[in-house]
């Protein structure tokens, strides 16, 4: 089962959350699709996913996207993804 919580933070305060759930097993090859679905539901642009984001998620069950990871302007400081499965 896949369960990832996406949190938008502005000045270290959570301003919006969305929990992505899928009954299938976690697939690292699908990570960008999980991120895209979370961003769609939070109504934000998709960030650029780098190897460091995937490694952090696999090693620490969380990763953070900062303003520099987005091509478009954003209204928050960071997007945190936390594995809750």
Secondary structure by P-SEA (a helix, b strand, c coil): cbbbbbbbbccccccbbbbbbbcccccccaaaaaaaaaaaaaccccccccaaaaaaaaaccccccccccccccccccbbbbbbcc
